[in-house]
Amino acid sequence: MLDLTPDQVLTTTRSVRRRLDFDRPVPRELIEECLEIAFQAPNGSNMNTWHWVVVDDPKQVEAVAAVYNGGLDDYVASLGDAVGENYAGATIPRAKLIGESVTHLRENIHRSPALLIPLFAGRTEGAGSFFQASLWGSVIQATWSFMLALRARGLGSAWTTGHLFREKEMAQLLGIPIEAYTQVGLFPIAYTIGTDFRPAYRKPLSEVVSWNGFGS
Ligand SMILES: Cc1cc2nc3c(=O)[nH]c(=O)nc-3n(C[C@H](O)[C@H](O)[C@H](O)COP(=O)(O)O)c2cc1C
C-alpha cells in the first residue's frame, strides 16, 4: 500500500493513460482484492445487481481493445465538424495533453495486463429519472472505489466509455446478454509508472456551487 492519506487518494486518482505500465503483469488476486473493496460501495436496496467482467487473456484483451478503438472511431465520426478547435473540450486547460493521452491509450490498450467492464442488471432506454439514477447510481460508486483501491496500491486505470458506441459488439464478444445488462465502461488495469500524481484542474467552487437555490 502507498503511504497516502484518504484525501491524497481522493484528489490524485487520475485517469492514467500514458503512465500505465503495460509490461508488468497484474496478479488476479490483486484485482479481486480491489473488487472486494469496491463492493462495499452503496447500491440500491443492497441488491448487488452488478456483474464485473475481467478480461486478462491476452487474445481476449486484444479483441476487446479492437472494439474500444472502433467505438472511438465512431465517436469521432459522430462529432462531424466539432473537432480540433471546435471540440467542446478544446478550451479546457491542458486539453492538448488530454488528447495526446487518449491517443496513447488507444494505441496501447491492447497491451493492458487486464481490462474491466462493470455491468448492471437492467436497461435504461425509455426509463424515467428515478430508474436511470437508481440503476447507474448502484454501480458508479463501486467502480470509482475500484479505481481508488487500485491507486492506493500503486496501480491505475482510466474511466472510458468510448466502446459503448459498439456496446452490442462488445456484448457479443464477451457473451453478455445485452437485453438484460448495461455496460458501464471499460477500465484498463495496470501498475502505474511512478506513483506521484497530482490534483488536476477543476472549475472553481464559486462557479459550480450555489447555496439555498440554483445559481444564487
Ligand atoms: C464518463 C467518462 C467517460 C470517459 N471516456 C473516456 C474515453 O473513452 N477514453 C479516454 O481515454 N478517457 C475517457 N475519460 C477520461 C477523461 O478524459 C478524464 O477523466 C478527464 O480528462 C479528467 O482527467 P482526470 O480523470 O485525470 O482528472 C472518461 C471519463 C469519464 C468520467
PDBQT file of the ligand as one rigid body, heavy atoms in Angstrom, charges set to zero:
ROOT
HETATM    1  C1  LIG A 301     -17.787   9.233 -18.181  1.00  0.00    +0.000 C 
HETATM    2  C2  LIG A 301     -16.349   9.324 -18.628  1.00  0.00    +0.000 A 
HETATM    3  C3  LIG A 301     -16.002   8.872 -19.890  1.00  0.00    +0.000 A 
HETATM    4  C4  LIG A 301     -14.680   8.907 -20.315  1.00  0.00    +0.000 A 
HETATM    5  N1  LIG A 301     -14.349   8.353 -21.519  1.00  0.00    +0.000 NA
HETATM    6  C5  LIG A 301     -13.039   8.276 -21.876  1.00  0.00    +0.000 A 
HETATM    7  C6  LIG A 301     -12.647   7.529 -23.049  1.00  0.00    +0.000 A 
HETATM    8  O1  LIG A 301     -13.458   6.930 -23.749  1.00  0.00    +0.000 OA
HETATM    9  N2  LIG A 301     -11.324   7.474 -23.337  1.00  0.00    +0.000 N 
HETATM   10  C7  LIG A 301     -10.370   8.068 -22.555  1.00  0.00    +0.000 A 
HETATM   11  O2  LIG A 301      -9.175   7.948 -22.856  1.00  0.00    +0.000 OA
HETATM   12  N3  LIG A 301     -10.713   8.765 -21.433  1.00  0.00    +0.000 NA
HETATM   13  C8  LIG A 301     -12.011   8.873 -21.073  1.00  0.00    +0.000 A 
HETATM   14  N4  LIG A 301     -12.371   9.533 -19.909  1.00  0.00    +0.000 N 
HETATM   15  C9  LIG A 301     -11.325  10.151 -19.060  1.00  0.00    +0.000 C 
HETATM   16  C10 LIG A 301     -11.405  11.686 -19.027  1.00  0.00    +0.000 C 
HETATM   17  O3  LIG A 301     -10.854  12.184 -20.210  1.00  0.00    +0.000 OA
HETATM   18  C11 LIG A 301     -10.660  12.201 -17.784  1.00  0.00    +0.000 C 
HETATM   19  O4  LIG A 301     -11.333  11.754 -16.636  1.00  0.00    +0.000 OA
HETATM   20  C12 LIG A 301     -10.588  13.717 -17.757  1.00  0.00    +0.000 C 
HETATM   21  O5  LIG A 301      -9.711  14.184 -18.756  1.00  0.00    +0.000 OA
HETATM   22  C13 LIG A 301     -10.092  14.243 -16.411  1.00  0.00    +0.000 C 
HETATM   23  O6  LIG A 301      -8.845  13.680 -16.076  1.00  0.00    +0.000 OA
HETATM   24  P1  LIG A 301      -8.635  13.044 -14.630  1.00  0.00    +0.000 P 
HETATM   25  O7  LIG A 301      -9.602  11.894 -14.513  1.00  0.00    +0.000 OA
HETATM   26  O8  LIG A 301      -7.212  12.579 -14.600  1.00  0.00    +0.000 OA
HETATM   27  O9  LIG A 301      -8.912  14.103 -13.614  1.00  0.00    +0.000 OA
HETATM   28  C14 LIG A 301     -13.687   9.486 -19.473  1.00  0.00    +0.000 A 
HETATM   29  C15 LIG A 301     -14.042   9.930 -18.191  1.00  0.00    +0.000 A 
HETATM   30  C16 LIG A 301     -15.350   9.837 -17.764  1.00  0.00    +0.000 A 
HETATM   31  C17 LIG A 301     -15.686  10.263 -16.353  1.00  0.00    +0.000 C 
ENDROOT
TORSDOF 0
